[in-house]
Amino acid sequence: MFVTALRAIADGQWQACVDGIRDFTQQTRVTSATTLRVAVECIRERAKAARQPLSDDYWRVLHAWATRAIDEAHYKPTGLSDVRTSLLEASEALDKGGHPQWGSDVRQQLATFESSKP
């Protein structure tokens, strides 16, 4: 199913990508930051291709990705170093996209993560 999503990306079939990611996460019962990030990109590209504004689903999945990325960083030796900039960009995008509560939540999670490290 994940391969189906990747093929859909290669073919520019953005809804098929979104559907493939959804099916993959339902089947495996695992929602990783990576799969959420792919879903974010596919939802954004779908909106661009249709010349439509970003949907509420986009903002919800972007927030879910940020939350999951921070959560997964607890288990990585590098912590947030590889995603910190993307997380700050996501929080700013959430603010500008009309979801300041989610942008604030991401910044708070970042601050909590960083204050918990020695």
N, CA, C and O atoms as a printed pandas DataFrame, in Angstrom:
     atom_number atom_name residue_name chain_id  residue_number  x_coord  y_coord  z_coord
0              1         N          MET        A               1    0.815   -1.198    0.000
1              2        CA          MET        A               1    0.000    0.000    0.000
2              3         C          MET        A               1    0.855    1.257    0.000
3              4         O          MET        A               1    0.532    2.240   -0.666
4              5         N          PHE        A               2    1.949    1.216    0.753
5              6        CA          PHE        A               2    2.832    2.382    0.764
6              7         C          PHE        A               2    3.466    2.553   -0.606
7              8         O          PHE        A               2    3.645    3.674   -1.081
8              9         N          VAL        A               3    3.807    1.429   -1.244
9             10        CA          VAL        A               3    4.366    1.478   -2.593
10            11         C          VAL        A               3    3.343    2.084   -3.554
11            12         O          VAL        A               3    3.712    2.844   -4.450
12            13         N          THR        A               4    2.080    1.760   -3.378
13            14        CA          THR        A               4    1.016    2.345   -4.199
14            15         C          THR        A               4    1.014    3.862   -4.051
15            16         O          THR        A               4    0.865    4.586   -5.035
16            17         N          ALA        A               5    1.179    4.337   -2.829
17            18        CA          ALA        A               5    1.234    5.780   -2.590
18            19         C          ALA        A               5    2.444    6.392   -3.288
19            20         O          ALA        A               5    2.341    7.467   -3.880
20            21         N          LEU        A               6    3.568    5.727   -3.221
21            22        CA          LEU        A               6    4.773    6.247   -3.875
22            23         C          LEU        A               6    4.620    6.267   -5.392
23            24         O          LEU        A               6    5.080    7.199   -6.052
24            25         N          ARG        A               7    3.980    5.249   -5.941
25            26        CA          ARG        A               7    3.719    5.239   -7.387
26            27         C          ARG        A               7    2.782    6.375   -7.770
27            28         O          ARG        A               7    2.954    7.011   -8.811
28            29         N          ALA        A               8    1.793    6.624   -6.924
29            30        CA          ALA        A               8    0.849    7.720   -7.177
30            31         C          ALA        A               8    1.582    9.057   -7.196
31            32         O          ALA        A               8    1.251    9.933   -7.996
32            33         N          ILE        A               9    2.567    9.222   -6.328
33            34        CA          ILE        A               9    3.368   10.449   -6.318
34            35         C          ILE        A               9    4.102   10.591   -7.645
35            36         O          ILE        A               9    4.090   11.654   -8.266
36            37         N          ALA        A              10    4.735    9.514   -8.065
37            38        CA          ALA        A              10    5.483    9.547   -9.329
38            39         C          ALA        A              10    4.581    9.898  -10.505
39            40         O          ALA        A              10    5.022   10.539  -11.459
40            41         N          ASP        A              11    3.321    9.481  -10.440
41            42        CA          ASP        A              11    2.369    9.741  -11.522
42            43         C          ASP        A              11    1.574   11.032  -11.330
43            44         O          ASP        A              11    0.763   11.394  -12.183
44            45         N          GLY        A              12    1.802   11.727  -10.215
45            46        CA          GLY        A              12    1.059   12.952   -9.948
46            47         C          GLY        A              12   -0.404   12.703   -9.622
47            48         O          GLY        A              12   -1.249   13.575   -9.824
48            49         N          GLN        A              13   -0.697   11.523   -9.122
49            50        CA          GLN        A              13   -2.063   11.160   -8.734
50            51         C          GLN        A              13   -2.219   11.423   -7.230
51            52         O          GLN        A              13   -2.102   10.511   -6.412
52            53         N          TRP        A              14   -2.483   12.673   -6.893
53            54        CA          TRP        A              14   -2.407   13.107   -5.497
54            55         C          TRP        A              14   -3.479   12.491   -4.617
55            56         O          TRP        A              14   -3.201   12.158   -3.464
56            57         N          GLN        A              15   -4.688   12.330   -5.118
57            58        CA          GLN        A              15   -5.725   11.692   -4.299
58            59         C          GLN        A              15   -5.399   10.221   -4.063
59            60         O          GLN        A              15   -5.638    9.697   -2.975
60            61         N          ALA        A              16   -4.860    9.563   -5.069
61            62        CA          ALA        A              16   -4.453    8.163   -4.896
62            63         C          ALA        A              16   -3.344    8.062   -3.855
63            64         O          ALA        A              16   -3.292    7.090   -3.100
64            65         N          CYS        A              17   -2.469    9.041   -3.806
65            66        CA          CYS        A              17   -1.418    9.075   -2.791
66            67         C          CYS        A              17   -2.035    9.192   -1.401
67            68         O          CYS        A              17   -1.692    8.431   -0.496
68            69         N          VAL        A              18   -2.941   10.146   -1.236
69            70        CA          VAL        A              18   -3.614   10.342    0.059
70            71         C          VAL        A              18   -4.338    9.059    0.470
71            72         O          VAL        A              18   -4.239    8.619    1.615
72            73         N          ASP        A              19   -5.061    8.468   -0.473
73            74        CA          ASP        A              19   -5.792    7.229   -0.182
74            75         C          ASP        A              19   -4.836    6.088    0.173
75            76         O          ASP        A              19   -5.109    5.305    1.083
76            77         N          GLY        A              20   -3.722    5.999   -0.544
77            78        CA          GLY        A              20   -2.741    4.949   -0.271
78            79         C          GLY        A              20   -2.134    5.074    1.114
79            80         O          GLY        A              20   -1.950    4.074    1.808
80            81         N          ILE        A              21   -1.824    6.290    1.516
81            82        CA          ILE        A              21   -1.273    6.516    2.862
82            83         C          ILE        A              21   -2.319    6.157    3.918
83            84         O          ILE        A              21   -2.007    5.508    4.916
84            85         N          ARG        A              22   -3.560    6.586    3.689
85            86        CA          ARG        A              22   -4.634    6.270    4.640
86            87         C          ARG        A              22   -4.803    4.754    4.768
87            88         O          ARG        A              22   -4.905    4.227    5.875
88            89         N          ASP        A              23   -4.831    4.062    3.631
89            90        CA          ASP        A              23   -4.980    2.606    3.655
90            91         C          ASP        A              23   -3.800    1.940    4.358
91            92         O          ASP        A              23   -3.980    0.992    5.122
92            93         N          PHE        A              24   -2.605    2.435    4.098
93            94        CA          PHE        A              24   -1.401    1.889    4.714
94            95         C          PHE        A              24   -1.464    2.027    6.236
95            96         O          PHE        A              24   -1.176    1.072    6.959
96            97         N          THR        A              25   -1.836    3.201    6.719
97            98        CA          THR        A              25   -1.875    3.407    8.173
98            99         C          THR        A              25   -3.007    2.612    8.823
99           100         O          THR        A              25   -2.869    2.145    9.954
100          101         N          GLN        A              26   -4.116    2.458    8.118
101          102        CA          GLN        A              26   -5.208    1.644    8.670
102          103         C          GLN        A              26   -4.820    0.171    8.727
103          104         O          GLN        A              26   -5.132   -0.520    9.697
104          105         N          GLN        A              27   -4.148   -0.303    7.697
105          106        CA          GLN        A              27   -3.775   -1.713    7.642
106          107         C          GLN        A              27   -2.683   -2.048    8.651
107          108         O          GLN        A              27   -2.754   -3.072    9.330
108          109         N          THR        A              28   -1.682   -1.193    8.748
109          110        CA          THR        A              28   -0.556   -1.470    9.645
110          111         C          THR        A              28   -0.811   -1.002   11.071
111          112         O          THR        A              28   -0.137   -1.431   12.008
112          113         N          ARG        A              29   -1.786   -0.123   11.222
113          114        CA          ARG        A              29   -2.100    0.477   12.524
114          115         C          ARG        A              29   -0.905    1.223   13.092
115          116         O          ARG        A              29   -0.721    1.305   14.306
116          117         N          VAL        A              30   -0.100    1.763   12.193
117          118        CA          VAL        A              30    1.065    2.560   12.564
118          119         C          VAL        A              30    0.994    3.875   11.792
119          120         O          VAL        A              30    0.851    3.890   10.569
120          121         N          THR        A              31    1.095    4.959   12.520
121          122        CA          THR        A              31    1.111    6.269   11.882
122          123         C          THR        A              31    2.407    6.955   12.278
123          124         O          THR        A              31    2.502    7.569   13.340
124          125         N          SER        A              32    3.393    6.844   11.420
125          126        CA          SER        A              32    4.700    7.434   11.702
126          127         C          SER        A              32    4.752    8.865   11.182
127          128         O          SER        A              32    3.912    9.286   10.386
128          129         N          ALA        A              33    5.744    9.595   11.644
129          130        CA          ALA        A              33    5.953   10.950   11.144
130          131         C          ALA        A              33    6.208   10.925    9.644
131          132         O          ALA        A              33    5.775   11.825    8.924
132          133         N          THR        A              34    6.896    9.918    9.179
133          134        CA          THR        A              34    7.192    9.818    7.745
134          135         C          THR        A              34    5.916    9.687    6.922
135          136         O          THR        A              34    5.750   10.388    5.924
136          137         N          THR        A              35    5.015    8.798    7.330
137          138        CA          THR        A              35    3.788    8.644    6.558
138          139         C          THR        A              35    2.931    9.907    6.626
139          140         O          THR        A              35    2.299   10.284    5.639
140          141         N          LEU        A              36    2.911   10.555    7.779
141          142        CA          LEU        A              36    2.156   11.810    7.890
142          143         C          LEU        A              36    2.770   12.891    7.007
143          144         O          LEU        A              36    2.046   13.683    6.403
144          145         N          ARG        A              37    4.087   12.930    6.929
145          146        CA          ARG        A              37    4.745   13.939    6.092
146          147         C          ARG        A              37    4.418   13.711    4.617
147          148         O          ARG        A              37    4.172   14.662    3.876
148          149         N          VAL        A              38    4.417   12.456    4.200
149          150        CA          VAL        A              38    4.046   12.149    2.816
150          151         C          VAL        A              38    2.601   12.575    2.570
151          152         O          VAL        A              38    2.294   13.144    1.522
152          153         N          ALA        A              39    1.719   12.306    3.519
153          154        CA          ALA        A              39    0.317   12.704    3.372
154          155         C          ALA        A              39    0.191   14.221    3.263
155          156         O          ALA        A              39   -0.581   14.715    2.442
156          157         N          VAL        A              40    0.934   14.965    4.074
157          158        CA          VAL        A              40    0.917   16.438    4.017
158          159         C          VAL        A              40    1.292   16.907    2.620
159          160         O          VAL        A              40    0.617   17.758    2.040
160          161         N          GLU        A              41    2.358   16.354    2.090
161          162        CA          GLU        A              41    2.827   16.772    0.766
162          163         C          GLU        A              41    1.804   16.426   -0.319
163          164         O          GLU        A              41    1.562   17.223   -1.225
164          165         N          CYS        A              42    1.208   15.239   -0.223
165          166        CA          CYS        A              42    0.213   14.838   -1.230
166          167         C          CYS        A              42   -1.042   15.703   -1.153
167          168         O          CYS        A              42   -1.604   16.072   -2.184
168          169         N          ILE        A              43   -1.480   16.024    0.050
169          170        CA          ILE        A              43   -2.661   16.879    0.209
170          171         C          ILE        A              43   -2.373   18.267   -0.362
171          172         O          ILE        A              43   -3.219   18.857   -1.033
172          173         N          ARG        A              44   -1.172   18.783   -0.090
173          174        CA          ARG        A              44   -0.806   20.106   -0.615
174          175         C          ARG        A              44   -0.747   20.095   -2.137
175          176         O          ARG        A              44   -1.260   21.006   -2.787
176          177         N          GLU        A              45   -0.127   19.073   -2.704
177          178        CA          GLU        A              45   -0.031   18.986   -4.160
178          179         C          GLU        A              45   -1.404   18.797   -4.801
179          180         O          GLU        A              45   -1.665   19.327   -5.881
180          181         N          ARG        A              46   -2.276   18.048   -4.140
181          182        CA          ARG        A              46   -3.641   17.866   -4.646
182          183         C          ARG        A              46   -4.359   19.210   -4.725
183          184         O          ARG        A              46   -5.041   19.499   -5.709
184          185         N          ALA        A              47   -4.204   20.030   -3.683
185          186        CA          ALA        A              47   -4.835   21.359   -3.673
186          187         C          ALA        A              47   -4.249   22.252   -4.764
187          188         O          ALA        A              47   -4.983   22.975   -5.438
188          189         N          LYS        A              48   -2.935   22.203   -4.937
189          190        CA          LYS        A              48   -2.305   23.002   -5.997
190          191         C          LYS        A              48   -2.794   22.585   -7.371
191          192         O          LYS        A              48   -3.095   23.431   -8.213
192          193         N          ALA        A              49   -2.872   21.282   -7.599
193          194        CA          ALA        A              49   -3.307   20.780   -8.910
194          195         C          ALA        A              49   -4.752   21.180   -9.202
195          196         O          ALA        A              49   -5.107   21.447  -10.350
196          197         N          ALA        A              50   -5.570   21.219   -8.175
197          198        CA          ALA        A              50   -6.978   21.587   -8.350
198          199         C          ALA        A              50   -7.195   23.096   -8.231
199          200         O          ALA        A              50   -8.316   23.585   -8.371
200          201         N          ARG        A              51   -6.112   23.824   -7.971
201          202        CA          ARG        A              51   -6.175   25.280   -7.779
202          203         C          ARG        A              51   -7.201   25.650   -6.703
203          204         O          ARG        A              51   -8.032   26.540   -6.878
204          205         N          GLN        A              52   -7.104   24.928   -5.587
205          206        CA          GLN        A              52   -7.999   25.154   -4.460
206          207         C          GLN        A              52   -7.180   25.518   -3.233
207          208         O          GLN        A              52   -5.997   25.188   -3.146
208          209         N          PRO        A              53   -7.813   26.200   -2.284
209          210        CA          PRO        A              53   -7.100   26.497   -1.043
210          211         C          PRO        A              53   -6.851   25.203   -0.255
211          212         O          PRO        A              53   -7.514   24.188   -0.468
212          213         N          LEU        A              54   -5.901   25.269    0.636
213          214        CA          LEU        A              54   -5.603   24.101    1.468
214          215         C          LEU        A              54   -6.800   23.800    2.365
215          216         O          LEU        A              54   -7.405   24.701    2.946
216          217         N          SER        A              55   -7.120   22.537    2.463
217          218        CA          SER        A              55   -8.288   22.095    3.228
218          219         C          SER        A              55   -7.974   22.026    4.719
219          220         O          SER        A              55   -6.813   22.063    5.128
220          221         N          ASP        A              56   -9.028   21.927    5.517
221          222        CA          ASP        A              56   -8.847   21.725    6.951
222          223         C          ASP        A              56   -8.086   20.434    7.221
223          224         O          ASP        A              56   -7.338   20.339    8.195
224          225         N          ASP        A              57   -8.276   19.446    6.362
225          226        CA          ASP        A              57   -7.562   18.181    6.499
226          227         C          ASP        A              57   -6.050   18.408    6.424
227          228         O          ASP        A              57   -5.290   17.789    7.169
228          229         N          TYR        A              58   -5.618   19.293    5.525
229          230        CA          TYR        A              58   -4.194   19.600    5.405
230          231         C          TYR        A              58   -3.640   20.108    6.737
231          232         O          TYR        A              58   -2.600   19.641    7.203
232          233         N          TRP        A              59   -4.335   21.059    7.338
233          234        CA          TRP        A              59   -3.849   21.661    8.581
234          235         C          TRP        A              59   -3.862   20.643    9.721
235          236         O          TRP        A              59   -2.960   20.631   10.559
236          237         N          ARG        A              60   -4.875   19.802    9.748
237          238        CA          ARG        A              60   -4.961   18.767   10.779
238          239         C          ARG        A              60   -3.802   17.778   10.643
239          240         O          ARG        A              60   -3.178   17.407   11.637
240          241         N          VAL        A              61   -3.518   17.357    9.416
241          242        CA          VAL        A              61   -2.438   16.391    9.189
242          243         C          VAL        A              61   -1.075   17.043    9.428
243          244         O          VAL        A              61   -0.164   16.389    9.935
244          245         N          LEU        A              62   -0.924   18.313    9.074
245          246        CA          LEU        A              62    0.336   19.013    9.343
246          247         C          LEU        A              62    0.601   19.067   10.842
247          248         O          LEU        A              62    1.725   18.827   11.282
248          249         N          HIS        A              63   -0.423   19.378   11.628
249          250        CA          HIS        A              63   -0.262   19.397   13.082
250          251         C          HIS        A              63    0.049   17.996   13.606
251          252         O          HIS        A              63    0.899   17.829   14.481
252          253         N          ALA        A              64   -0.640   16.996   13.069
253          254        CA          ALA        A              64   -0.382   15.613   13.491
254          255         C          ALA        A              64    1.053   15.208   13.171
255          256         O          ALA        A              64    1.703   14.531   13.967
256          257         N          TRP        A              65    1.550   15.625   11.996
257          258        CA          TRP        A              65    2.940   15.311   11.636
258          259         C          TRP        A              65    3.901   15.937   12.648
259          260         O          TRP        A              65    4.810   15.271   13.145
260          261         N          ALA        A              66    3.694   17.218   12.948
261          262        CA          ALA        A              66    4.591   17.912   13.879
262          263         C          ALA        A              66    4.586   17.228   15.240
263          264         O          ALA        A              66    5.640   17.005   15.836
264          265         N          THR        A              67    3.411   16.903   15.719
265          266        CA          THR        A              67    3.295   16.237   17.018
266          267         C          THR        A              67    4.003   14.886   17.003
267          268         O          THR        A              67    4.720   14.549   17.945
268          269         N          ARG        A              68    3.804   14.118   15.946
269          270        CA          ARG        A              68    4.432   12.799   15.853
270          271         C          ARG        A              68    5.945   12.926   15.711
271          272         O          ARG        A              68    6.686   12.141   16.303
272          273         N          ALA        A              69    6.414   13.901   14.936
273          274        CA          ALA        A              69    7.860   14.097   14.761
274          275         C          ALA        A              69    8.529   14.432   16.095
275          276         O          ALA        A              69    9.616   13.938   16.394
276          277         N          ILE        A              70    7.878   15.267   16.883
277          278        CA          ILE        A              70    8.426   15.599   18.205
278          279         C          ILE        A              70    8.421   14.366   19.092
279          280         O          ILE        A              70    9.397   14.093   19.791
280          281         N          ASP        A              71    7.333   13.629   19.065
281          282        CA          ASP        A              71    7.227   12.411   19.868
282          283         C          ASP        A              71    8.316   11.409   19.484
283          284         O          ASP        A              71    8.965   10.833   20.357
284          285         N          GLU        A              72    8.515   11.202   18.192
285          286        CA          GLU        A              72    9.530   10.245   17.733
286          287         C          GLU        A              72   10.947   10.714   18.046
287          288         O          GLU        A              72   11.853    9.890   18.168
288          289         N          ALA        A              73   11.150   12.012   18.178
289          290        CA          ALA        A              73   12.486   12.547   18.463
290          291         C          ALA        A              73   13.006   12.083   19.820
291          292         O          ALA        A              73   14.216   12.069   20.049
292          293         N          HIS        A              74   12.109   11.707   20.711
293          294        CA          HIS        A              74   12.535   11.187   22.018
294          295         C          HIS        A              74   13.346    9.908   21.877
295          296         O          HIS        A              74   14.130    9.571   22.765
296          297         N          TYR        A              75   13.168    9.195   20.777
297          298        CA          TYR        A              75   13.824    7.907   20.580
298          299         C          TYR        A              75   15.005    7.971   19.621
299          300         O          TYR        A              75   15.583    6.943   19.268
300          301         N          LYS        A              76   15.359    9.176   19.204
301          302        CA          LYS        A              76   16.462    9.341   18.262
302          303         C          LYS        A              76   17.667    9.948   18.976
303          304         O          LYS        A              76   17.514   10.872   19.774
304          305         N          PRO        A              77   18.853    9.437   18.695
305          306        CA          PRO        A              77   20.041   10.020   19.329
306          307         C          PRO        A              77   20.252   11.487   18.930
307          308         O          PRO        A              77   20.843   12.263   19.681
308          309         N          THR        A              78   19.765   11.854   17.750
309          310        CA          THR        A              78   19.933   13.235   17.282
310          311         C          THR        A              78   18.823   14.157   17.773
311          312         O          THR        A              78   18.872   15.365   17.544
312          313         N          GLY        A              79   17.825   13.593   18.446
313          314        CA          GLY        A              79   16.728   14.411   18.965
314          315         C          GLY        A              79   15.988   15.118   17.844
315          316         O          GLY        A              79   15.588   14.500   16.857
316          317         N          LEU        A              80   15.812   16.413   18.007
317          318        CA          LEU        A              80   15.079   17.227   17.042
318          319         C          LEU        A              80   15.961   17.849   15.964
319          320         O          LEU        A              80   15.460   18.544   15.080
320          321         N          SER        A              81   17.260   17.607   16.027
321          322        CA          SER        A              81   18.177   18.344   15.153
322          323         C          SER        A              81   17.819   18.262   13.674
323          324         O          SER        A              81   18.015   19.231   12.941
324          325         N          ASP        A              82   17.297   17.124   13.223
325          326        CA          ASP        A              82   17.001   16.973   11.800
326          327         C          ASP        A              82   15.633   17.527   11.391
327          328         O          ASP        A              82   15.364   17.666   10.198
328          329         N          VAL        A              83   14.763   17.845   12.358
329          330        CA          VAL        A              83   13.418   18.326   12.003
330          331         C          VAL        A              83   13.038   19.657   12.651
331          332         O          VAL        A              83   11.955   20.181   12.389
332          333         N          ARG        A              84   13.901   20.203   13.484
333          334        CA          ARG        A              84   13.542   21.423   14.228
334          335         C          ARG        A              84   13.127   22.560   13.297
335          336         O          ARG        A              84   12.098   23.194   13.528
336          337         N          THR        A              85   13.896   22.827   12.263
337          338        CA          THR        A              85   13.566   23.912   11.333
338          339         C          THR        A              85   12.222   23.662   10.662
339          340         O          THR        A              85   11.412   24.580   10.538
340          341         N          SER        A              86   11.978   22.436   10.229
341          342        CA          SER        A              86   10.695   22.103    9.596
342          343         C          SER        A              86    9.536   22.267   10.573
343          344         O          SER        A              86    8.446   22.687   10.185
344          345         N          LEU        A              87    9.773   21.937   11.831
345          346        CA          LEU        A              87    8.726   22.099   12.842
346          347         C          LEU        A              87    8.400   23.572   13.073
347          348         O          LEU        A              87    7.233   23.940   13.211
348          349         N          LEU        A              88    9.421   24.404   13.115
349          350        CA          LEU        A              88    9.181   25.849   13.281
350          351         C          LEU        A              88    8.453   26.413   12.065
351          352         O          LEU        A              88    7.565   27.254   12.202
352          353         N          GLU        A              89    8.829   25.951   10.882
353          354        CA          GLU        A              89    8.128   26.382    9.661
354          355         C          GLU        A              89    6.670   25.923    9.684
355          356         O          GLU        A              89    5.778   26.662    9.266
356          357         N          ALA        A              90    6.430   24.717   10.166
357          358        CA          ALA        A              90    5.065   24.198   10.260
358          359         C          ALA        A              90    4.243   25.025   11.247
359          360         O          ALA        A              90    3.084   25.341   10.980
360          361         N          SER        A              91    4.840   25.372   12.382
361          362        CA          SER        A              91    4.084   26.168   13.366
362          363         C          SER        A              91    3.739   27.535   12.797
363          364         O          SER        A              91    2.647   28.049   13.037
364          365         N          GLU        A              92    4.655   28.121   12.052
365          366        CA          GLU        A              92    4.385   29.417   11.410
366          367         C          GLU        A              92    3.295   29.270   10.339
367          368         O          GLU        A              92    2.413   30.121   10.231
368          369         N          ALA        A              93    3.357   28.202    9.559
369          370        CA          ALA        A              93    2.340   27.964    8.534
370          371         C          ALA        A              93    0.970   27.756    9.175
371          372         O          ALA        A              93   -0.035   28.249    8.663
372          373         N          LEU        A              94    0.925   27.035   10.279
373          374        CA          LEU        A              94   -0.342   26.834   10.979
374          375         C          LEU        A              94   -0.920   28.166   11.446
375          376         O          LEU        A              94   -2.120   28.409   11.324
376          377         N          ASP        A              95   -0.059   29.022   11.978
377          378        CA          ASP        A              95   -0.506   30.360   12.387
378          379         C          ASP        A              95   -1.102   31.116   11.207
379          380         O          ASP        A              95   -2.218   31.631   11.274
380          381         N          LYS        A              96   -0.331   31.170   10.127
381          382        CA          LYS        A              96   -0.756   31.925    8.945
382          383         C          LYS        A              96   -1.956   31.285    8.257
383          384         O          LYS        A              96   -2.727   31.977    7.593
384          385         N          GLY        A              97   -2.122   29.985    8.405
385          386        CA          GLY        A              97   -3.230   29.272    7.784
386          387         C          GLY        A              97   -4.527   29.353    8.576
387          388         O          GLY        A              97   -5.525   28.732    8.210
388          389         N          GLY        A              98   -4.510   30.118    9.661
389          390        CA          GLY        A              98   -5.731   30.294   10.438
390          391         C          GLY        A              98   -5.894   29.323   11.590
391          392         O          GLY        A              98   -6.991   29.164   12.125
392          393         N          HIS        A              99   -4.800   28.670   11.973
393          394        CA          HIS        A              99   -4.854   27.708   13.077
394          395         C          HIS        A              99   -3.775   28.039   14.117
395          396         O          HIS        A              99   -2.895   27.222   14.387
396          397         N          PRO        A             100   -3.854   29.245   14.696
397          398        CA          PRO        A             100   -2.810   29.645   15.646
398          399         C          PRO        A             100   -2.743   28.763   16.887
399          400         O          PRO        A             100   -1.682   28.646   17.499
400          401         N          GLN        A             101   -3.857   28.142   17.270
401          402        CA          GLN        A             101   -3.818   27.264   18.440
402          403         C          GLN        A             101   -2.939   26.047   18.175
403          404         O          GLN        A             101   -2.244   25.575   19.075
404          405         N          TRP        A             102   -2.966   25.532   16.935
405          406        CA          TRP        A             102   -2.103   24.400   16.602
406          407         C          TRP        A             102   -0.649   24.853   16.454
407          408         O          TRP        A             102    0.266   24.131   16.848
408          409         N          GLY        A             103   -0.432   26.039   15.892
409          410        CA          GLY        A             103    0.928   26.565   15.796
410          411         C          GLY        A             103    1.535   26.751   17.177
411          412         O          GLY        A             103    2.693   26.405   17.412
412          413         N          SER        A             104    0.742   27.299   18.083
413          414        CA          SER        A             104    1.184   27.488   19.461
414          415         C          SER        A             104    1.458   26.146   20.136
415          416         O          SER        A             104    2.420   26.012   20.893
416          417         N          ASP        A             105    0.623   25.167   19.865
417          418        CA          ASP        A             105    0.802   23.834   20.440
418          419         C          ASP        A             105    2.133   23.228   19.993
419          420         O          ASP        A             105    2.842   22.627   20.800
420          421         N          VAL        A             106    2.470   23.380   18.727
421          422        CA          VAL        A             106    3.746   22.843   18.226
422          423         C          VAL        A             106    4.910   23.540   18.931
423          424         O          VAL        A             106    5.857   22.883   19.364
424          425         N          ARG        A             107    4.841   24.864   19.046
425          426        CA          ARG        A             107    5.927   25.592   19.728
426          427         C          ARG        A             107    6.044   25.166   21.190
427          428         O          ARG        A             107    7.150   25.043   21.716
428          429         N          GLN        A             108    4.904   24.940   21.844
429          430        CA          GLN        A             108    4.925   24.493   23.238
430          431         C          GLN        A             108    5.539   23.100   23.352
431          432         O          GLN        A             108    6.329   22.845   24.261
432          433         N          GLN        A             109    5.187   22.210   22.448
433          434        CA          GLN        A             109    5.777   20.867   22.459
434          435         C          GLN        A             109    7.294   20.926   22.239
435          436         O          GLN        A             109    8.051   20.186   22.867
436          437         N          LEU        A             110    7.723   21.816   21.340
437          438        CA          LEU        A             110    9.160   21.998   21.111
438          439         C          LEU        A             110    9.848   22.474   22.378
439          440         O          LEU        A             110   10.890   21.946   22.768
440          441         N          ALA        A             111    9.261   23.470   23.014
441          442        CA          ALA        A             111    9.847   24.018   24.240
442          443         C          ALA        A             111    9.909   22.972   25.335
443          444         O          ALA        A             111   10.905   22.882   26.053
444          445         N          THR        A             112    8.868   22.190   25.468
445          446        CA          THR        A             112    8.841   21.127   26.478
446          447         C          THR        A             112    9.903   20.084   26.182
447          448         O          THR        A             112   10.603   19.638   27.091
448          449         N          PHE        A             113   10.029   19.694   24.930
449          450        CA          PHE        A             113   11.048   18.713   24.543
450          451         C          PHE        A             113   12.440   19.251   24.863
451          452         O          PHE        A             113   13.264   18.559   25.461
452          453         N          GLU        A             114   12.686   20.483   24.461
453          454        CA          GLU        A             114   14.024   21.058   24.652
454          455         C          GLU        A             114   14.355   21.277   26.118
455          456         O          GLU        A             114   15.518   21.167   26.507
456          457         N          SER        A             115   13.364   21.584   26.936
457          458        CA          SER        A             115   13.638   21.800   28.352
458          459         C          SER        A             115   13.827   20.481   29.101
459          460         O          SER        A             115   14.361   20.469   30.210
460          461         N          SER        A             116   13.395   19.376   28.503
461          462        CA          SER        A             116   13.546   18.071   29.156
462          463         C          SER        A             116   14.907   17.442   28.888
463          464         O          SER        A             116   15.261   16.445   29.518
464          465         N          LYS        A             117   15.667   18.008   27.969
465          466        CA          LYS        A             117   16.987   17.458   27.645
466          467         C          LYS        A             117   18.038   18.110   28.543
467          468         O          LYS        A             117   17.986   19.310   28.812
468          469         N          PRO        A             118   18.997   17.289   29.003
469          470        CA          PRO        A             118   20.068   17.845   29.877
470          471         C          PRO        A             118   20.989   18.788   29.165
471          472         O          PRO        A             118   21.919   19.318   29.773
